[in-house]
Amino acid sequence: MKIFITVILFTLIFIFSTGFLSNRNIESTPSETAFSFSSEKEMVVGEEIVYVVKYYLLKLGELRFKVVSKGKANGKNVYNAIVYMDSYNGVPMVDLHQTYETKLNSDYYSEYFRGIVKGKDYSSFTDYYFNYPKKNVHVKKGKVNPYQIWNDTNGVVNKMLQDGLSIFYFARMNTGRKHSVDVPCMVNEKQVNTHINFYDQPQKTRIESVNYDISSVYVDGRTDFVSVFGLTGFFDGWFTNDAAGIPLKANLNVLIGKASVELISWKRPGWNPPKYN
């Protein structure tokens, strides 16, 4: 159970754990790399990509990512995206069904986040409402059907932050050029960094769902905090070497071994994985 939760909550290669915020400043760790956002990549409304989650050879479930819509807020583009996380029927001791939704601004940082966890008796939710001009994040946690609020509080933020889904798209938009960045995330009332190294050298990558060599670029990194789910800190993955920047596969080190995710299907107008020449 813990293995599967670890893999899907890190959404392929990155880690972000939701935590209750008190009404005080979020503690921060120093950043190693100054970063200014710039990207030639693009998100496409209607895109849907699906991944299988494995622990060694055992297939545990799937991740289904969708770009739902694009709108405007304060004169800037805002994308709405969602991921469905479902374990396969019949997998021993695993019955997991979760949904995460994000709204990303033009810098691909989170403006809003919602997580829903389906339980045996009820479903619970966590909502984040980021208001960067006011340096505020409003957090709600509770139960749906019947609706009940468990926690309703506000926290202070001094910079834009990532949620567990927005960082997936942030990483995609930054592949293909060599640079490193510390990405601020929020974990248990503390601001922490996920350090990511992007590389620009094209590589040849194979996955089971494609019968040719794919042109890809490599990404690796580490988290600067200890995960209660057992992630040891290091992760790596391969993204398509094109404007889509779609992750092909990724590896995660956990305390009891290795977990992986791999692309198995996609819907993006006019797109197929680029061939390696």
Backbone torsions as a table, in degrees:
resi	resn	phi	psi	omega
1	MET	NA	-47.3	-178.7
2	LYS	-63.9	-35.8	-179.3
3	ILE	-60.4	-48.4	-177.2
4	PHE	-65.2	-44.0	178.7
5	ILE	-59.5	-41.5	178.9
6	THR	-56.0	-51.3	-174.9
7	VAL	-62.4	-50.0	-172.7
8	ILE	-74.1	-32.4	179.6
9	LEU	-69.1	-23.0	178.6
10	PHE	-88.4	2.3	174.1
11	THR	41.2	69.5	176.3
12	LEU	80.5	-67.8	-174.6
13	ILE	-137.5	-1.4	-176.2
14	PHE	-125.3	162.0	-170.8
15	ILE	-126.6	132.8	176.1
16	PHE	-153.2	116.4	-178.6
17	SER	-106.0	129.2	177.9
18	THR	-74.8	140.6	-179.9
19	GLY	-142.7	157.0	180.0
20	PHE	-72.6	131.3	-179.5
21	LEU	-99.5	130.9	170.7
22	SER	-89.3	170.8	-177.0
23	ASN	-84.4	68.1	179.5
24	ARG	-154.2	170.8	-179.5
25	ASN	-64.5	142.0	174.1
26	ILE	-78.1	129.4	180.0
27	GLU	-68.5	147.0	-177.6
28	SER	-128.2	154.9	173.2
29	THR	-108.3	149.8	-176.0
30	PRO	-65.4	141.8	178.8
31	SER	-90.1	139.9	180.0
32	GLU	-86.6	-22.6	-169.5
33	THR	-131.8	121.1	172.3
34	ALA	-71.8	140.8	-171.8
35	PHE	-139.4	130.3	173.9
36	SER	-119.5	125.0	-172.6
37	PHE	-75.1	133.8	173.9
38	SER	-158.2	133.3	-177.2
39	SER	-152.6	143.3	172.2
40	GLU	-101.2	2.7	177.6
41	LYS	-77.4	169.9	177.4
42	GLU	-149.5	142.0	171.0
43	MET	-85.9	144.5	-176.9
44	VAL	-123.7	121.8	178.1
45	VAL	-62.3	134.7	-178.0
46	GLY	96.9	-12.3	177.7
47	GLU	-61.7	136.9	176.1
48	GLU	-140.5	122.9	-179.4
49	ILE	-128.8	139.4	-172.9
50	VAL	-124.5	138.4	-178.3
51	TYR	-127.1	146.3	170.9
52	VAL	-96.7	140.5	178.9
53	VAL	-104.3	129.7	-177.6
54	LYS	-128.3	146.1	164.9
55	TYR	-115.8	104.3	-167.4
56	TYR	55.1	-118.7	-177.6
57	LEU	-95.0	-6.4	-177.0
58	LEU	-81.9	120.9	177.7
59	LYS	-84.9	122.0	-173.4
60	LEU	-99.9	-33.9	-176.5
61	GLY	174.2	-165.2	-176.4
62	GLU	-133.4	154.1	170.5
63	LEU	-117.1	128.4	179.7
64	ARG	-123.4	111.1	-177.6
65	PHE	-99.2	135.4	178.1
66	LYS	-134.9	136.2	168.9
67	VAL	-93.3	112.2	-168.4
68	VAL	-86.7	-45.2	-174.3
69	SER	-159.8	168.3	176.0
70	LYS	-136.0	132.2	-179.6
71	GLY	-141.4	-164.7	179.9
72	LYS	-126.1	141.1	173.9
73	ALA	-146.2	121.1	-177.4
74	ASN	55.2	36.3	176.8
75	GLY	79.4	6.7	-178.2
76	LYS	-120.6	154.6	177.2
77	ASN	-67.4	139.9	174.5
78	VAL	-133.1	124.8	178.1
79	TYR	-102.7	143.1	174.7
80	ASN	-111.6	123.7	-178.8
81	ALA	-133.4	158.6	-176.6
82	ILE	-146.2	149.5	174.2
83	VAL	-131.8	135.2	176.1
84	TYR	-106.8	129.5	-177.1
85	MET	-119.9	115.5	-175.4
86	ASP	-137.1	131.4	173.8
87	SER	-79.0	155.1	177.2
88	TYR	-75.4	148.2	173.8
89	ASN	-66.3	140.2	175.8
90	GLY	90.1	-4.0	176.8
91	VAL	-77.0	124.1	-175.9
92	PRO	-57.4	130.2	173.4
93	MET	61.4	21.7	177.0
94	VAL	-128.9	119.0	174.8
95	ASP	-146.0	85.6	-170.9
96	LEU	-126.7	128.8	178.7
97	HIS	-141.7	110.3	-176.5
98	GLN	-136.1	152.0	178.4
99	THR	-132.2	134.0	176.5
100	TYR	-125.9	135.9	-179.4
101	GLU	-127.1	143.2	178.7
102	THR	-139.1	153.8	167.4
103	LYS	-122.0	120.5	-175.2
104	LEU	-106.4	141.1	175.6
105	ASN	-85.3	-175.0	-175.1
106	SER	-68.9	-13.8	173.4
107	ASP	-94.4	4.2	179.6
108	TYR	63.0	37.5	169.1
109	TYR	-110.4	161.0	-172.2
110	SER	-77.0	135.2	170.3
111	GLU	-106.5	-26.7	-177.9
112	TYR	-156.5	143.7	178.9
113	PHE	-141.0	138.7	171.4
114	ARG	-136.1	131.6	174.1
115	GLY	-121.2	132.1	178.2
116	ILE	-123.6	126.8	179.2
117	VAL	-114.3	118.8	-179.4
118	LYS	-85.7	119.1	178.9
119	GLY	-105.1	179.1	-178.9
120	LYS	-66.7	-39.6	-176.0
121	ASP	-102.7	-27.5	-179.5
122	TYR	-162.7	168.7	175.8
123	SER	-108.4	139.1	178.3
124	SER	-110.1	159.0	-179.0
125	PHE	-137.0	155.5	170.8
126	THR	-132.9	126.3	178.6
127	ASP	-118.0	134.8	172.3
128	TYR	-119.0	128.8	174.4
129	TYR	-118.8	107.2	-178.5
130	PHE	-90.5	130.4	174.3
131	ASN	-126.2	88.4	-173.7
132	TYR	-67.4	-38.8	176.9
133	PRO	-58.1	-32.2	179.4
134	LYS	-97.5	4.2	179.2
135	LYS	54.5	44.9	-173.9
136	ASN	-132.1	145.2	167.9
137	VAL	-130.8	126.5	-180.0
138	HIS	-99.9	125.7	-175.5
139	VAL	-119.1	130.7	173.5
140	LYS	-125.0	138.7	174.3
141	LYS	-134.4	142.1	-178.9
142	GLY	-178.1	-156.7	-175.6
143	LYS	-124.4	145.8	176.0
144	VAL	-109.3	144.7	173.3
145	ASN	52.3	74.4	5.4
146	PRO	-82.9	147.5	-177.5
147	TYR	-69.1	129.2	179.4
148	GLN	-150.2	132.0	177.7
149	ILE	-92.3	126.7	175.9
150	TRP	-94.9	-44.5	-179.9
151	ASN	-138.1	138.9	178.2
152	ASP	-142.8	107.5	-172.8
153	THR	-147.8	171.5	178.9
154	ASN	-127.3	143.9	175.7
155	GLY	-125.7	163.0	179.7
156	VAL	-104.1	128.9	176.4
157	VAL	-124.2	142.3	-177.2
158	ASN	-109.7	2.4	177.0
159	LYS	-157.8	166.2	177.4
160	MET	-68.7	144.2	-175.0
161	LEU	-126.5	162.2	176.1
162	GLN	-102.2	147.4	166.9
163	ASP	-105.4	-176.5	-172.8
164	GLY	-68.2	-17.7	177.6
165	LEU	-106.0	-38.1	-177.2
166	SER	-60.6	-33.1	-178.3
167	ILE	-68.2	-25.6	175.0
168	PHE	-61.4	-45.3	-179.8
169	TYR	-77.1	-34.4	174.9
170	PHE	-56.7	-45.9	180.0
171	ALA	-63.2	-43.4	-179.8
172	ARG	-59.2	-41.5	-176.3
173	MET	-71.6	-9.5	-176.2
174	ASN	-112.8	4.5	-179.4
175	THR	-76.5	160.4	172.5
176	GLY	95.8	-4.4	174.2
177	ARG	-134.5	144.7	-172.5
178	LYS	-80.8	115.5	175.2
179	HIS	-168.4	167.0	177.3
180	SER	-128.7	151.4	-176.9
181	VAL	-152.5	145.0	170.1
182	ASP	-99.0	116.2	-175.4
183	VAL	-98.3	120.0	-178.8
184	PRO	-73.4	129.2	177.6
185	CYS	-130.2	164.8	-177.3
186	MET	-114.1	122.3	-178.0
187	VAL	-137.8	115.5	173.3
188	ASN	48.5	56.1	177.3
189	GLU	68.9	12.1	177.7
190	LYS	-127.2	143.8	172.0
191	GLN	-90.7	123.7	-179.1
192	VAL	-126.0	168.5	-179.2
193	ASN	-113.9	141.3	165.4
194	THR	-104.1	116.7	-178.3
195	HIS	-87.5	124.0	-176.6
196	ILE	-123.5	132.7	173.8
197	ASN	-108.5	121.2	177.1
198	PHE	-104.2	141.5	-178.8
199	TYR	-123.3	154.7	-174.7
200	ASP	-111.9	-3.6	-178.0
201	GLN	-79.1	119.3	178.6
202	PRO	-60.7	140.0	178.2
203	GLN	-128.5	157.8	177.6
204	LYS	-93.1	124.9	-176.9
205	THR	-131.5	141.6	176.2
206	ARG	-119.6	141.0	171.1
207	ILE	-132.7	159.2	-173.7
208	GLU	-64.8	-29.8	-175.2
209	SER	-82.5	-2.7	-179.5
210	VAL	-128.4	134.0	-174.6
211	ASN	-98.0	25.1	175.5
212	TYR	-144.9	166.4	177.5
213	ASP	-71.8	133.2	-177.3
214	ILE	-104.4	137.9	174.5
215	SER	-77.4	123.7	-174.7
216	SER	-138.9	168.2	171.3
217	VAL	-128.1	152.0	-172.0
218	TYR	-97.7	147.1	175.7
219	VAL	-138.6	137.5	169.9
220	ASP	-142.7	174.8	-178.7
221	GLY	173.9	-168.6	-178.4
222	ARG	-154.1	158.4	171.6
223	THR	-98.5	150.1	-179.0
224	ASP	-102.9	24.9	176.8
225	PHE	-141.7	162.3	-178.9
226	VAL	-91.2	127.2	-179.6
227	SER	-88.0	134.8	176.5
228	VAL	-68.9	-13.2	-179.6
229	PHE	-90.4	-3.9	174.0
230	GLY	100.5	5.8	175.6
231	LEU	-68.9	130.9	-174.8
232	THR	-83.6	-6.3	175.4
233	GLY	118.8	-34.0	-175.4
234	PHE	-94.8	142.4	174.0
235	PHE	-145.9	157.6	172.6
236	ASP	-153.2	161.6	-177.6
237	GLY	-166.7	169.7	180.0
238	TRP	-124.9	128.8	-178.7
239	PHE	-114.0	150.6	178.0
240	THR	-62.4	140.7	-177.7
241	ASN	-89.3	70.9	-179.4
242	ASP	-161.1	-171.8	-176.8
243	ALA	-67.9	-20.1	-179.0
244	ALA	-79.1	-36.5	-179.3
245	GLY	56.0	43.7	-176.3
246	ILE	-83.7	129.2	177.0
247	PRO	-62.8	134.0	178.6
248	LEU	-94.7	-46.5	177.3
249	LYS	-161.6	159.0	-178.5
250	ALA	-150.3	154.7	179.1
251	ASN	-123.1	143.7	177.9
252	LEU	-130.4	131.1	175.3
253	ASN	-89.0	123.2	173.5
254	VAL	-117.7	166.9	-171.2
255	LEU	-61.9	-27.6	-177.0
256	ILE	-108.3	18.0	176.8
257	GLY	146.6	-147.5	-177.5
258	LYS	-126.2	140.3	174.2
259	ALA	-119.9	158.0	-177.9
260	SER	-147.9	160.5	172.4
261	VAL	-133.6	150.2	-177.8
262	GLU	-148.4	139.2	179.1
263	LEU	-64.4	130.3	179.2
264	ILE	-122.0	-20.5	176.6
265	SER	-159.1	160.9	-177.2
266	TRP	-156.8	150.5	172.3
267	LYS	-137.2	108.0	177.3
268	ARG	-150.1	120.2	-172.8
269	PRO	-50.5	123.3	175.9
270	GLY	71.8	13.2	-173.2
271	TRP	-115.2	139.2	164.3
272	ASN	-139.5	157.1	178.7
273	PRO	-54.2	132.1	-176.6
274	PRO	-69.4	139.2	179.6
275	LYS	-75.9	143.5	175.6
276	TYR	-84.7	124.8	-179.5
277	ASN	-102.7	NA	NA
